[in-house]
């Protein structure tokens, strides 16, 4: 998988956890900016993109949503070192368990 459909979770408004959902999708290159826009009940995105090492960028919209909510996000982007903004992420997004 190299891309995620932008409306993949559009109608899954009750989802509370995306724990490890794309963990080790090593060919994934892009994340849609609006991927979790309709998911207001999210509580856990830990390891959501863990070791997705081909990601080109990490959408700021997702970072902002996660950081502005009461969401557990440890190692959400662990190992995504190719992303152009990886080094700018808060350590909590990058550190392993």
C-alpha positions as a Python dict, from the first residue, in 0.01 Angstrom:
ca = {
    (1, 'X'): (0, 0, 0),
    (2, 'X'): (150, 336, -103),
    (3, 'X'): (-153, 559, -45),
    (4, 'X'): (-450, 572, 191),
    (5, 'X'): (-788, 670, 42),
    (6, 'X'): (-871, 1018, 171),
    (7, 'X'): (-1222, 924, 286),
    (8, 'X'): (-1128, 590, 438),
    (9, 'X'): (-1264, 677, 784),
    (10, 'X'): (-1521, 939, 681),
    (11, 'X'): (-1819, 735, 799),
    (12, 'X'): (-1649, 569, 1096),
    (13, 'X'): (-1731, 853, 1332),
    (14, 'X'): (-1757, 633, 1643),
    (15, 'X'): (-1401, 497, 1623),
    (16, 'X'): (-1202, 555, 1942),
    (17, 'X'): (-880, 372, 1857),
    (18, 'X'): (-655, 359, 1554),
    (19, 'X'): (-388, 171, 1749),
    (20, 'X'): (-128, 29, 1506),
    (21, 'X'): (-372, 39, 1213),
    (22, 'X'): (-101, 114, 954),
    (23, 'X'): (187, -30, 1158),
    (24, 'X'): (476, -141, 932),
    (25, 'X'): (310, -38, 602),
    (26, 'X'): (660, 12, 473),
    (27, 'X'): (556, 125, 122),
    (28, 'X'): (315, 393, 242),
    (29, 'X'): (425, 729, 99),
    (30, 'X'): (136, 966, 171),
    (31, 'X'): (-122, 1028, 440),
    (32, 'X'): (-432, 1228, 343),
    (33, 'X'): (-456, 1554, 537),
    (34, 'X'): (-821, 1488, 617),
    (35, 'X'): (-779, 1122, 719),
    (36, 'X'): (-918, 1162, 1074),
    (37, 'X'): (-1120, 1483, 1032),
    (38, 'X'): (-1455, 1314, 1103),
    (39, 'X'): (-1331, 1109, 1397),
    (40, 'X'): (-1404, 1324, 1701),
    (41, 'X'): (-1403, 1034, 1951),
    (42, 'X'): (-1042, 923, 1895),
    (43, 'X'): (-857, 839, 2216),
    (44, 'X'): (-566, 628, 2090),
    (45, 'X'): (-340, 659, 1784),
    (46, 'X'): (-33, 491, 1933),
    (47, 'X'): (188, 334, 1667),
    (48, 'X'): (-65, 428, 1398),
    (49, 'X'): (212, 479, 1139),
    (50, 'X'): (488, 291, 1324),
    (51, 'X'): (776, 208, 1086),
    (52, 'X'): (605, 351, 777),
    (53, 'X'): (954, 435, 666),
    (54, 'X'): (871, 559, 315),
    (55, 'X'): (641, 842, 428),
    (56, 'X'): (733, 1162, 247),
    (57, 'X'): (562, 1404, 484),
    (58, 'X'): (346, 1398, 795),
    (59, 'X'): (39, 1623, 760),
    (60, 'X'): (34, 1906, 1012),
    (61, 'X'): (-346, 1876, 1026),
    (62, 'X'): (-313, 1531, 1181),
    (63, 'X'): (-45, 1646, 1424),
    (64, 'X'): (-259, 1940, 1535),
    (65, 'X'): (-572, 1730, 1584),
    (66, 'X'): (-386, 1473, 1790),
    (67, 'X'): (-206, 1730, 2004),
    (68, 'X'): (-520, 1938, 2065),
    (69, 'X'): (-723, 1645, 2192),
    (70, 'X'): (-698, 1404, 2481),
    (71, 'X'): (-539, 1144, 2257),
    (72, 'X'): (-267, 893, 2340),
    (73, 'X'): (-11, 925, 2058),
    (74, 'X'): (315, 763, 2171),
    (75, 'X'): (532, 645, 1882),
    (76, 'X'): (262, 734, 1629),
    (77, 'X'): (537, 806, 1374),
    (78, 'X'): (823, 598, 1512),
    (79, 'X'): (1068, 510, 1233),
    (80, 'X'): (915, 745, 973),
    (81, 'X'): (1252, 912, 930),
    (82, 'X'): (1219, 985, 556),
    (83, 'X'): (933, 1229, 617),
    (84, 'X'): (1056, 1581, 548),
    (85, 'X'): (919, 1711, 878),
    (86, 'X'): (1006, 1412, 1100),
    (87, 'X'): (1277, 1596, 1292),
    (88, 'X'): (1030, 1873, 1382),
    (89, 'X'): (790, 1635, 1559),
    (90, 'X'): (758, 1627, 1935),
    (91, 'X'): (963, 1340, 2078),
    (92, 'X'): (651, 1163, 2202),
    (93, 'X'): (551, 1098, 1838),
    (94, 'X'): (887, 937, 1761),
    (95, 'X'): (997, 744, 2066),
    (96, 'X'): (945, 368, 2092),
    (97, 'X'): (749, 216, 2377),
}
